Amino acid sequence: MKILRTRAASVSRQGLCTALLVASLTTAAVGASPASGAFGGDPSPGPDNPQRKPHGVPNLTLPDLVPRPGASGKPGSPAGRGDTPDGSTGIPVTALAAYKNAEKLAAERYPSCHIPWQLVAGIGKVESEHAASYGLRSDGTTERQILGPRLTGGQFAEIKDTDGGRWDGDAQYDRAVGPTQFIPSTWESYGVDGNGDGKADPNNIFDAAAGTARYLCAGNKDLRDPADLDRAILSYNNSREYVNAVLAWMRTYQSGQVGTTPDTGTGTGTSPRPTPPWNSPKPTPSLPWNGGNGGNNGGTGSAKPGTPSKPSKPSTPSTPDKPTPDKPKPDNPSKPDNPDKPKPPAVSRLDRVGDEQLTATAGETFAEQPAVRALTADGKAAPAGTRVTFEIVGLRTEARFEDGTRTATVTVDKDGKAVAPKLTAGRLAGDFTVRATVDGKGGAKITTDFAGTVKAAPAPRATLLERDGKGDLTAAPKSSFKEQVKLKATDKDKGKAAAGAMVTVTVLESDKRTPATTGPYFLDGGDTPQRRVTLVKTDENGYVTLPKLFTDEHAGTYILHLTTTDGAFLDLELTVAAPATQSPAPATPSATASATPSATPSATPAKK
């Protein structure tokens, strides 16, 4: 969404009156009791909660961290309105009162949550620009209802009606409603009467802010814990960019480093937001008789119309009619229109399409392909030709795209959607990340992540595990074992080879039977020693050959402990020892040789 900026000016008397009105209302609201019940015990929003699904186009513009100069005021608003910006934060005074009220109510109802009002303000900023462009009144209501798009699927989630149109006026599909953009069904579970008027209304910013605090605190979270804070914001909108934007605004409000000009333009909501009628005079500065004084000329306006007459002198440029023969020259100036070619709007966000969690079993192909939608600041599809790169991140994973690579670049379709190639799981169980990246404005990298998990394949009942081979397993320090250990797994119940048995290998200290930190080790796709290799699979004949074993400088006896997922195990002894030093052999043979000839001949004739 584009952000329109208003010009800073001194606080008007009307603004002061508004502030006093809000202060009196805040006193009443803060003392109001929220909806009954101890909210600390609310269940945490589950992964299927519709609130976390795409339900609008939030404003992900990050704060302009310009040190706040002095205590300059903000433009005033008509008395009775609540959109007068606060002088220190730029937040409309009514919205600021609602956020602080939400913090107070939360401290009373779920003190272990420790939610700061600045977090609620971050949500309000990103979701609706604090309702500033909707005619925010000092009682918390707005002149125009704040509604997101119909959630019919496609760019946003598909959510069929859950409230009979009570809050969003739509009996077929849901819309996000109010200053903090609640899905109706979520509001039914987490709504709060924040201003003590006897009803919980998501369209009132006092109620909406209190409901937001309740929702973020659900599940007994402690928002001083970064992990809980991250989970809380993700549950509001499952987007890493969304989390980053909310946290940036929260920290900016906490630091007090907010520029003097607040963002009170079209907001972020989910549909274009018209400039409020009381702001319409502000475009008049563009008129010549205002001379850029913002309409503060009063009766002096007649003086400046004269100066516009000077612009009429450009009539003399009628002489430029002479260049008309040189039409090529005027054509050249028109060529500056060529810069319109590199004018395609820049990508400002990258949204996941579908689940962020990718899961498959070892050896299989993932059913779901990672997909994202690249959008511009106004929520439209990224221009044709936009390229999105998908990368598999994680050292200990064999997950790959279907062509065997870790990286794939895809061009978006007409809807701004890019779908990665199919993913194969590989044989190792574990977690990894698929990261999607696109170039934004000025070459900035915009990313979003998918969490991938490879689960161990169900193993057959391998009740017997044995080594295929004989002989001691011995190696010198700083070398390697000549023999790679080969195993055979047998399914005792079926009396045949156990194909696909998953084997875990661990190097143990021989005396303590604890995982070794020195001694023999594997190299698993890198230079870092690994003394535990997880889930190696036997072939169709029940055999598996372990990776090559190396040794460091430590000598001693170790145990190679092998287990299967159903409990079968086998221990093999590993010896790391320097080769035995041989005594000076040259002297011994000479002595032996001199003794042997004398004895041998005498013995031989005796037999004869």
C-alpha positions in Angstrom: 0.0 0.0 0.0 1.2 3.5 -0.7 1.8 5.6 2.3 0.7 9.2 2.1 2.5 11.5 4.5 1.0 14.6 6.0 3.0 17.8 6.7 4.0 18.5 10.3 2.5 21.6 11.9 1.8 22.9 15.4 -0.9 21.4 17.4 -4.1 23.3 17.0 -6.6 24.2 19.7 -9.0 21.6 18.1 -6.2 19.0 18.5 -5.8 19.9 22.2 -9.6 19.6 22.7 -9.5 16.2 21.1 -6.6 15.1 23.3 -8.6 16.2 26.4 -11.7 14.3 25.1 -9.6 11.2 24.6 -7.9 11.5 28.0 -11.3 11.6 29.7 -12.5 8.6 27.7 -9.3 6.7 28.5 -9.9 7.2 32.2 -13.2 5.5 31.8 -11.9 2.8 29.4 -8.9 1.8 31.5 -11.2 1.3 34.5 -13.5 -0.9 32.5 -13.6 -4.6 33.0 -12.8 -6.8 30.0 -15.0 -9.7 29.1 -15.4 -12.1 32.0 -13.0 -15.0 32.4 -9.3 -15.4 33.0 -7.8 -15.0 29.6 -4.4 -16.5 30.6 -5.9 -19.9 30.1 -7.0 -19.3 26.5 -5.9 -22.1 24.2 -3.1 -21.1 21.9 -4.4 -20.5 18.3 -3.8 -23.7 16.4 -2.1 -24.0 13.0 -5.5 -24.1 11.3 -6.8 -20.9 12.9 -7.9 -18.7 10.0 -6.3 -15.6 11.5 -2.9 -16.8 10.5 -3.9 -17.3 6.8 -3.5 -14.6 4.1 -6.5 -12.3 4.7 -5.3 -9.0 3.4 -2.4 -6.9 2.3 -0.6 -5.6 5.4 1.6 -2.6 5.2 5.1 -4.0 5.5 6.8 -0.6 5.1 9.5 -0.4 7.8 9.8 2.7 10.0 11.9 5.6 8.9 14.3 5.8 11.8 14.9 9.5 11.8 15.6 10.9 15.3 12.6 12.7 16.5 13.5 16.4 16.5 12.2 18.2 19.6 8.6 18.2 20.4 7.1 19.5 17.2 3.4 18.9 17.0 1.1 17.3 14.5 -1.7 18.7 12.4 -4.9 19.0 14.3 -8.3 17.5 13.5 -11.8 18.7 14.0 -12.9 18.5 17.7 -14.4 15.1 18.6 -12.1 13.2 16.2 -9.6 10.8 17.5 -7.1 10.9 14.6 -5.0 13.7 16.0 -1.5 12.4 15.9 0.3 12.2 19.3 3.3 14.5 19.4 5.8 11.9 20.4 4.8 8.8 18.5 2.8 10.0 15.5 0.0 7.5 16.6 -3.5 9.0 16.6 -4.3 9.9 20.2 -7.3 7.6 20.4 -5.4 4.7 19.0 -2.6 5.3 21.5 -5.0 5.4 24.4 -6.5 2.1 23.2 -3.1 0.4 23.0 -2.1 1.5 26.4 -5.5 0.4 27.7 -5.0 -3.0 26.2 -1.6 -3.3 28.0 -3.2 -2.4 31.3 -6.0 -4.9 30.9 -3.6 -7.6 29.8 -1.4 -7.0 32.9 -4.5 -7.5 35.1 -5.9 -10.6 33.3 -2.7 -12.5 32.3 0.3 -10.9 34.1 2.7 -13.6 33.0 2.3 -12.5 29.4 4.1 -9.1 29.8 2.7 -7.7 26.6 3.8 -4.1 25.8 1.4 -1.7 24.3 4.0 -1.0 21.6 3.5 -4.6 20.2 -0.3 -4.0 19.9 0.6 -0.7 18.2 2.8 -2.5 15.8 -0.1 -4.7 14.8 -2.4 -1.7 14.5 0.2 0.1 12.4 0.7 -2.8 10.0 -3.0 -3.8 9.7 -4.8 -0.4 9.3 -2.4 2.5 9.9 -4.1 2.8 13.4 -7.4 3.4 11.6 -6.3 7.0 10.9 -7.8 7.2 7.4 -11.2 5.8 8.3 -12.4 8.7 10.5 -11.3 7.5 13.9 -13.4 9.1 16.6 -12.5 9.7 20.2 -14.8 7.0 21.4 -12.9 4.4 19.4 -15.4 4.0 16.5 -14.7 4.9 12.9 -16.8 6.8 10.4 -16.3 4.1 7.8 -16.0 0.4 8.6 -12.6 -1.2 8.0 -13.1 -4.3 5.9 -10.6 -6.7 4.2 -11.3 -8.4 0.9 -13.8 -11.2 0.6 -11.9 -14.3 1.4 -12.9 -16.4 -1.6 -9.5 -18.0 -2.3 -6.9 -17.1 -4.9 -4.7 -14.4 -3.6 -6.1 -14.7 -0.1 -7.4 -17.6 1.9 -10.8 -19.1 1.3 -12.9 -18.7 4.4 -16.6 -19.4 4.2 -18.9 -17.2 6.4 -18.7 -17.9 10.1 -20.7 -15.1 11.6 -23.8 -14.8 9.4 -22.5 -11.4 8.2 -22.8 -10.0 11.8 -19.5 -8.2 11.7 -18.5 -8.0 8.0 -21.9 -7.7 6.4 -21.2 -10.8 4.2 -23.2 -14.0 4.7 -21.2 -16.0 2.1 -17.6 -15.4 2.9 -15.7 -13.9 5.8 -13.7 -10.6 5.7 -11.2 -9.3 8.2 -12.8 -6.5 10.2 -11.7 -3.6 12.3 -8.5 -1.7 13.1 -6.6 -4.9 13.9 -8.3 -7.0 11.1 -9.8 -9.9 13.0 -11.4 -12.8 11.2 -15.0 -13.0 12.6 -14.6 -16.6 13.9 -11.4 -15.6 15.7 -13.1 -12.6 17.2 -15.8 -14.9 18.6 -13.1 -16.8 20.5 -10.8 -13.9 21.5 -13.0 -10.7 21.5 -12.9 -8.4 24.5 -15.0 -5.5 25.7 -12.1 -3.0 26.1 -14.0 0.2 26.8 -16.7 -1.1 29.3 -19.7 -0.4 27.1 -21.1 -3.9 27.5 -20.2 -5.3 24.1 -17.1 -6.6 22.3 -17.0 -4.9 18.9 -14.0 -5.6 16.6 -14.8 -2.3 14.8 -14.0 -0.3 18.0 -10.3 0.3 18.5 -10.5 -0.1 22.3 -12.1 -3.5 21.9 -9.9 -4.5 19.0 -6.7 -3.6 20.8 -7.7 -5.5 23.9 -8.8 -8.5 21.8 -5.4 -8.4 20.0 -3.6 -8.5 23.3 -5.7 -11.5 24.4 -5.0 -13.3 21.2 -1.3 -12.8 21.3 -1.1 -13.9 25.0 -3.2 -17.0 24.5 -1.5 -20.3 25.4 0.1 -18.8 28.5 2.9 -17.2 26.4 5.5 -14.9 28.0 6.2 -12.3 25.3 9.5 -11.5 27.0 10.7 -14.8 25.5 11.7 -14.2 21.9 10.4 -17.6 20.9 6.9 -16.9 22.3 6.9 -13.5 20.8 7.8 -14.9 17.4 5.1 -17.6 17.7 2.5 -15.0 18.8 3.0 -12.7 15.8 3.2 -15.6 13.4 -0.2 -16.8 14.7 -1.6 -13.4 13.6 -0.2 -13.6 10.1 1.9 -16.6 9.1 4.6 -14.5 7.3 8.1 -13.8 8.3 8.0 -10.4 6.6 4.9 -9.6 8.7 6.8 -10.5 11.9 9.7 -8.4 10.9 7.5 -5.3 10.2 5.5 -5.6 13.4 8.7 -6.0 15.5 10.4 -3.1 13.7 7.4 -0.8 14.6 7.2 -2.2 18.1 10.9 -1.4 18.8 10.7 1.9 17.1 7.8 3.0 19.4 9.7 1.6 22.4 12.8 3.6 21.4 10.9 6.8 20.8 12.8 7.3 17.6 9.8 8.1 15.4 9.9 10.7 12.7 7.7 13.8 13.1 5.5 12.9 10.2 3.2 9.9 10.8 2.0 7.6 8.1 -1.7 8.4 7.9 -2.4 7.6 4.3 -4.1 4.8 2.5 -3.1 2.4 5.2 -2.5 -1.3 4.7 -5.8 -2.9 5.0 -6.9 -4.9 2.3 -8.7 -2.5 0.0 -7.9 1.0 -1.1 -8.6 3.5 1.6 -10.0 6.9 0.5 -8.5 10.0 2.1 -10.9 11.2 4.8 -13.0 14.2 3.8 -11.5 16.4 6.4 -8.1 16.0 4.8 -9.4 16.9 1.4 -8.4 20.6 1.7 -4.7 19.5 2.0 -4.4 18.9 -1.8 -5.0 22.7 -2.3 -1.3 23.5 -1.6 -0.8 22.4 -5.2 -3.0 25.3 -6.4 -1.1 28.4 -7.4 -2.9 30.8 -5.0 -1.7 28.8 -2.0 1.9 29.2 -2.9 2.7 26.0 -0.9 1.6 27.5 2.4 -0.8 24.7 3.1 -3.9 27.0 2.9 -2.7 29.2 5.8 -2.8 32.3 3.7 -6.1 33.6 4.9 -7.1 36.8 3.1 -3.7 37.2 1.6 -4.7 34.7 -1.1 -5.4 37.6 -3.5 -1.8 38.7 -3.4 -0.5 35.4 -4.6 -2.8 35.0 -7.6 -0.7 37.8 -9.1 2.4 35.6 -8.9 0.6 32.8 -10.8 0.2 35.4 -13.5 3.9 35.2 -13.9 3.6 31.6 -14.7 1.3 33.0 -17.5 4.5 34.5 -18.9 5.3 31.0 -20.1 3.0 32.2 -22.8 6.2 33.7 -24.2 7.4 30.2 -24.6 5.0 30.4 -27.5 8.3 31.1 -29.3 9.0 27.4 -28.7 6.5 27.0 -31.5 9.5 27.8 -33.7 11.1 24.5 -32.7 8.0 22.8 -34.2 9.9 22.4 -37.4 12.5 20.6 -35.3 9.9 18.1 -34.3 12.7 15.6 -33.7 13.8 17.7 -30.7 10.4 17.7 -29.1 10.3 14.0 -29.8 13.5 13.5 -27.9 12.1 15.1 -24.8 9.2 12.7 -25.1 11.8 9.9 -25.0 12.2 10.5 -21.3 9.0 8.4 -21.4 11.4 5.6 -22.1 12.3 5.6 -18.4 8.7 4.3 -18.1 10.0 1.0 -19.3 12.1 0.4 -16.1 9.1 1.6 -14.2 7.5 -1.7 -13.4 6.6 -1.6 -9.7 9.1 -3.2 -7.5 8.3 -6.4 -5.5 7.7 -5.5 -1.9 6.6 -8.8 -0.4 6.8 -12.5 -0.9 3.9 -14.6 0.5 3.9 -18.4 0.9 1.1 -20.2 -0.9 -0.1 -23.2 0.9 1.4 -24.7 4.1 4.8 -23.5 5.3 5.5 -27.0 6.6 6.8 -29.6 4.0 6.8 -33.2 5.1 7.8 -36.4 3.4 9.2 -39.9 4.3 12.8 -40.8 3.6 13.3 -42.0 0.1 10.1 -40.5 -1.2 9.0 -37.3 -3.1 7.3 -34.5 -1.3 3.6 -34.3 -2.2 3.6 -30.4 -2.0 5.8 -28.1 -4.0 6.9 -24.9 -2.3 5.1 -22.0 -3.9 5.1 -18.2 -3.3 3.3 -15.2 -4.6 5.4 -12.0 -5.4 3.4 -8.8 -4.8 4.0 -5.1 -5.2 3.3 -2.6 -2.5 -0.3 -2.1 -3.6 -1.0 -5.9 -3.4 -0.8 -6.5 -7.1 1.0 -9.4 -8.8 4.7 -8.8 -9.5 5.4 -7.8 -13.1 6.0 -10.5 -15.8 9.6 -11.7 -15.8 10.1 -11.5 -12.1 12.4 -14.3 -11.0 12.2 -16.2 -7.7 15.0 -18.4 -6.5 14.3 -21.4 -4.3 17.2 -22.8 -2.3 17.5 -25.8 0.0 19.3 -24.8 3.2 20.8 -27.3 5.6 24.1 -29.2 5.8 22.7 -32.5 7.1 20.0 -33.1 4.5 19.8 -35.1 1.3 16.7 -33.2 0.2 17.1 -32.0 -3.4 15.0 -30.7 -6.3 14.0 -33.3 -8.8 17.1 -32.5 -11.0 19.4 -33.2 -8.1 20.3 -29.6 -7.3 19.8 -27.4 -4.2 18.8 -24.3 -6.1 16.1 -23.6 -8.7 15.0 -20.3 -10.3 11.4 -19.8 -11.5 9.6 -17.0 -13.3 6.3 -15.8 -11.8 3.0 -16.4 -13.7 0.4 -13.7 -14.4 -0.8 -13.9 -10.8 2.7 -13.3 -9.4 2.9 -17.0 -8.4 6.1 -19.0 -8.6 6.2 -22.8 -7.9 9.4 -24.6 -7.1 10.2 -28.0 -8.8 9.3 -31.1 -7.0 11.4 -32.1 -3.9 12.9 -35.5 -3.2 13.5 -36.4 0.4 16.7 -38.4 0.3 17.5 -41.1 2.7 18.4 -39.1 5.8 15.7 -38.1 8.3 15.9 -34.6 9.7 14.9 -30.9 9.2 15.9 -28.4 6.5 14.7 -25.1 5.0 13.5 -24.1 1.6 14.2 -20.4 1.2 12.5 -18.3 -1.6 14.2 -15.1 -2.6 13.2 -12.2 -4.9 14.8 -8.9 -5.6 12.9 -5.9 -4.2 13.3 -2.2 -4.5 16.9 -1.1 -5.0 18.1 -4.8 -5.2 17.0 -5.5 -1.6 16.5 -9.3 -1.0 13.1 -10.3 0.1 12.8 -13.8 1.4 10.4 -16.2 3.0 11.1 -19.7 4.3 9.4 -23.1 4.2 10.2 -25.6 7.0 11.0 -29.1 5.6 11.0 -32.4 7.5 12.1 -35.8 6.3 10.6 -38.5 8.5 12.3 -41.9 8.9 10.7 -44.6 6.8 8.8 -47.3 8.8 11.3 -50.1 9.3 10.6 -53.8 8.9 11.1 -55.8 12.0 14.9 -56.4 11.8 15.5 -58.5 14.9 18.9 -59.6 13.9 21.8 -57.3 13.0 25.2 -58.8 12.2 28.4 -57.8 10.6 29.2 -59.2 7.1 32.9 -59.9 7.4 35.5 -61.0 9.9 38.7 -59.7 11.3 39.7 -57.0 13.7 38.8 -53.4 13.0 42.1 -51.6 13.5 43.6 -48.4 12.3 46.5 -46.1 13.2 45.9 -42.6 14.5 45.4 -39.9 11.9 44.5 -42.4 9.2 41.4 -44.5 8.4 40.1 -48.0 8.7 40.9 -50.0 5.5 37.6 -51.9 5.7 34.2 -50.2 5.5 31.9 -52.0 7.9 29.2 -54.0 6.0 26.1 -55.1 7.9 23.2 -57.5 7.3 19.8 -57.1 8.8 17.5 -60.1 9.0 13.8 -60.2 9.7 13.6 -63.2 12.1 9.8 -63.5 11.9 9.8 -63.8 8.1 13.2 -65.6 7.9 14.5 -63.4 5.2 16.5 -60.3 4.6 15.1 -57.1 6.2 15.2 -54.6 3.3 14.9 -50.9 4.2 15.9 -51.4 7.8 17.0 -48.0 9.2 20.3 -48.2 11.2 21.8 -45.6 13.5 25.6 -45.7 14.1 27.2 -44.1 17.1 30.9 -44.2 18.2 31.1 -44.8 22.0 33.9 -44.6 24.6 34.7 -48.3 25.3 35.0 -48.0 29.1 32.1 -45.6 29.8 29.7 -46.6 27.0 29.1 -42.9 26.4 29.2 -41.0 23.1 32.8 -40.4 22.1 34.1 -36.9 21.5 37.5 -38.1 20.2 38.6 -41.1 18.2 37.1 -42.7 15.1 34.7 -40.5 13.1 32.7 -40.2 9.8 32.7 -37.4 7.3 29.2 -36.8 6.3 29.3 -34.4 3.3 31.8 -32.0 4.9 35.0 -31.5 6.9 33.3 -31.7 10.3 33.9 -35.0 12.2 30.6 -36.9 12.9 30.4 -39.6 15.5 26.8 -40.3 14.9 25.3 -41.2 11.6 21.5 -41.5 11.7 19.2 -43.8 9.8 21.3 -45.6 7.1 18.9 -47.8 5.1 19.6 -51.5 4.2 19.2 -52.5 0.5 16.7 -55.0 -0.9 19.0 -57.8 0.3 19.3 -56.5 3.8 22.8 -55.2 3.4 24.2 -51.7 4.1 27.8 -50.5 4.0 28.7 -47.8 6.4 30.6 -44.7 5.4 34.4 -44.7 5.7 35.7 -44.4 9.2 38.6 -42.0 9.9 40.7 -41.6 13.0 42.1 -38.5 14.8 45.3 -38.4 16.9 43.8 -40.2 19.9 44.6 -43.9 20.3 42.5 -46.3 22.3 39.6 -48.7 22.1 36.1 -47.6 21.0 32.8 -49.2 20.4 30.8 -48.9 17.1 27.2 -49.1 18.4 24.6 -50.0 15.8 20.9 -50.0 16.4 17.7 -50.3 14.3 14.5 -48.4 14.8 12.8 -51.5 16.3 15.5 -52.2 18.9 17.9 -54.6 17.3 21.6 -53.7 18.1 25.1 -54.8 17.4 28.4 -53.6 19.0 31.7 -53.8 17.2 35.1 -53.0 18.8 37.3 -50.5 17.1 41.0 -50.2 17.9 43.1 -47.2 17.2 46.8 -47.9 17.8 50.1 -47.0 16.4 51.8 -49.8 14.4 54.1 -51.9 16.6 57.7 -50.7 16.4 60.1 -53.4 15.2 63.4 -54.0 17.0 66.6 -53.6 15.0 66.0 -56.6 12.7 69.3 -56.5 10.8 71.4 -57.7 13.8 69.2 -60.6 14.7 69.3 -62.3 11.3 73.1 -62.3 11.2 73.3 -63.9 14.7 70.7 -66.4 13.7 72.3 -67.2 10.5 75.6 -68.0 12.1 74.1 -70.4 14.6 71.7 -72.1 12.2 74.2 -73.4 9.7 76.3 -75.2 12.3 73.2 -76.8 13.8 71.5 -77.7 10.6 74.2 -79.7 8.9 74.9 -81.8 12.0 71.3 -82.6 12.4 70.8 -83.6 8.8 73.6 -86.2 8.6 72.5 -87.7 11.8 69.2 -88.7 10.2 71.0 -90.5 7.6 
